[in-house]
Amino acid sequence: MARSCDLTGKGVMTGNNVSHANNRSRRRFLPNVRRMKLNSDILGRMISLKVSARALRSVEHNGGLDQFLLKAKNEQLSDGALKVKRAIKKIVEARDAA
């Protein structure tokens, strides 16, 4: 899906435009998705992702991209976000083992 958030999976929804005469025509509700660079403290680099405004608020609420990805379910993450999550997990596990 072209317009979907990499972190939350939020995508396009459909519905109706309803006129005063109650005529209905189909319409699309597009999510507020922007290409953003988010900082990963554990990886030490910037990650470029398509993020909705709501997901950006959730990332800030959870204390950054790393904590958000570690808490997120794999089903809602995109392939790129999953790749970043695996890299973060690998470093965290290596750090905990040492």
C-alpha positions in Angstrom: 0.0 0.0 0.0 1.5 3.3 -1.1 0.1 5.6 1.6 0.7 3.7 4.9 2.7 4.3 8.0 5.8 2.2 8.5 5.4 2.1 12.3 1.7 1.7 12.9 0.4 0.3 9.7 -2.3 3.0 9.4 -3.4 3.3 5.8 -6.1 4.6 3.5 -9.7 4.2 4.6 -12.8 4.7 2.4 -16.2 6.1 3.0 -18.9 8.3 1.5 -19.3 12.0 0.8 -22.9 12.7 1.7 -24.6 15.8 0.2 -27.4 17.8 1.7 -29.8 15.8 -0.5 -28.3 12.6 1.0 -26.6 11.6 -2.3 -23.6 9.4 -1.6 -20.4 9.2 -3.5 -17.3 7.3 -2.6 -14.3 9.0 -1.2 -10.9 8.2 0.4 -9.6 9.2 3.8 -5.8 9.6 3.5 -3.6 9.3 6.5 -1.2 12.2 7.4 2.0 10.3 6.3 5.3 12.1 5.8 8.8 10.8 5.1 10.9 11.6 8.1 14.3 10.8 9.5 14.2 9.6 13.1 17.3 9.2 15.3 18.2 5.8 16.6 20.3 6.2 19.8 21.3 2.5 19.9 22.3 2.3 16.2 23.8 5.8 16.3 22.3 6.9 12.9 19.3 8.4 11.3 16.5 6.1 10.0 14.3 7.3 7.1 10.7 6.1 7.5 7.2 7.0 6.3 5.5 8.0 9.6 2.0 9.3 10.3 1.6 12.2 12.7 -0.1 9.9 15.3 2.9 7.5 15.1 5.3 10.4 15.6 3.5 11.3 18.8 3.6 7.7 20.0 7.4 7.5 19.3 7.9 10.6 21.4 5.6 9.3 24.2 7.6 6.0 24.4 10.9 7.7 24.7 12.3 7.5 21.2 12.4 5.3 18.1 14.3 2.5 19.8 11.9 2.0 22.7 8.9 2.3 20.3 10.2 -0.4 18.0 11.1 -2.8 20.8 7.5 -2.5 22.2 5.7 -2.7 18.8 4.2 -5.8 17.4 5.9 -7.2 14.3 2.6 -7.5 12.4 2.1 -3.8 12.3 5.6 -2.8 11.3 6.8 -2.5 7.6 9.7 -4.6 6.3 12.1 -1.6 6.7 11.0 -1.0 10.3 11.3 -4.7 11.1 14.9 -4.7 9.8 15.7 -1.8 12.1 14.0 -3.5 15.0 16.1 -6.7 14.5 19.3 -4.7 14.4 18.3 -2.9 17.6 17.4 -6.1 19.3 20.7 -7.7 18.3 22.7 -4.8 19.8 20.6 -4.8 23.0 21.0 -8.5 23.5 24.8 -8.3 22.9 25.0 -5.5 25.4 23.0 -7.4 28.0 25.1 -10.6 27.5 28.3 -8.7 28.2 
